[in-house]
Each structure stands twice: as C-alpha cells, then as structure tokens.
Amino acid sequence: MIQKELLDEFSKQIIAGTLEMGKSQVIDVFDGKIVFRKPIDGRENGGTRKRNRSKAATEDRS
C-alpha cells in the first residue's frame, strides 16, 4: 500500500516537472500526504555536505 502511494506521488511529481534530476530528495509525510522536498542540511543529504573549518583548524594542518 505504501509503495503504491509513493510511486503514484513520484509519478505525479515527474509529470509535473517539479523534481530535479540528479538532486537529492527527502520523502516525507505531512498531514497524511507524501511530499518530496530538498534536504534541509547535510544529515539528510547523506552527510556529504562540506563543513566549514575554522581558520585555526586549517592553520594547524599546514
């Protein structure tokens, strides 16, 4: 049942052109509806987001 609902919504989003190909998406449920959205931070994006290092931390590595 969940798989069918997910595929139905995914298909609708593809047809509507609202999904960006090659970009990460988070699948969530709000008010009982499946929604696709962009990741908010690096944790939702598989942790691949680069972190800013402080100047002191980068100087220590030199």
Sequence and secondary structure as in RCSB ss.txt:
>XXXX:A:sequence
MIQKELLDEFSKQIIAGTLEMGKSQVIDVFDGKIVFRKPIDGRENGGTRKRNRSKAATEDRS
>XXXX:A:secstr
 HHHHHHHHHHHHHHHT S TTS  EEEEETTEEEEE  SSTTTTTT S     HHHHHHT 
